[in-house]
Amino acid sequence: MSEHSVSVTEPAAHPHGMLQHHFTDMEQQKDAASMGMWVFLVTEIMFFGGMFAAYLVYRYWYYGAFVLGSTSLNIWFGAINTGVLICSSLTMAMAVHSAALGARKALIVFLILTMLLGGIFLGIKAKEYYDKYVEHHIPGENFKFDSMTMPDGSEREVHVDQGQAQIYFSLYFLLTGMHAIHMIIGEGLLTALLIMSWLRRFGSSYYTPVENIGLYWHFVDIVWIFLFPLLYLISRVHHV
């Protein structure tokens, strides 16, 4: 070997196979992934915040139409879904805790429970959407908001500007629809976690994906905690 030759030592492979080549250690990789998730969640807050602001502005302008629109929603469906998502946040938190302990079987169980609860939420929301379709409350050519079904099953006639009512239901479907899309994405992410857990990709030394997807799931649950009172409860009247 020439005296001017330089000896280059290849970096030793990290004992944990999930370390990516552009990170020096698992701690740096975890910090980068966590920061990326929090930056993403901040953009999501701004996204939903804009829609919340639009809803509140139009509610102020067309208060009567929004009150009647809110009253037409099935409060029991909304309340049940709220309870379902609160329970799913608990099971997701337990999944993260199980991953941190290296409890693979518990992790799989809690991921499955979270997915089932998410599926229940989406099923109830689909039933709500179907009811609105039957009642012609979907904005568009066939929109008609001249009556609504009361909790006792009776029909009550309402008198409201149809354009203002369409604005309410447009925002209702926009807000709940975007939330449902985020729920569906969450179900897909949980499915990926379930497969990775089954393949023993996680342990007490590496469970960052579980933690970050858990943050995403909690965020989606929190969005609904704001949507439920905003769409179903505020200024709701029981008699028309």
SULZIHU-V944395 format. One record per run of one state. SS is the DSSP state (~ for helix, > for strand, _ for the rest). FROM is the first residue (numbers start at 1). LEN is the number of residues. If there is no record, write none. Layout:
ss:SS from:FROM len:LEN
ss:SS from:FROM len:LEN
This chain:
ss:_ from:1 len:25
ss:~ from:26 len:36
ss:_ from:62 len:1
ss:~ from:63 len:9
ss:_ from:72 len:3
ss:~ from:75 len:27
ss:_ from:102 len:2
ss:~ from:104 len:31
ss:_ from:135 len:12
ss:> from:147 len:3
ss:_ from:150 len:5
ss:> from:155 len:3
ss:_ from:158 len:4
ss:~ from:162 len:37
ss:_ from:199 len:4
ss:> from:203 len:1
ss:_ from:204 len:2
ss:> from:206 len:1
ss:_ from:207 len:1
ss:~ from:208 len:26
ss:_ from:234 len:7
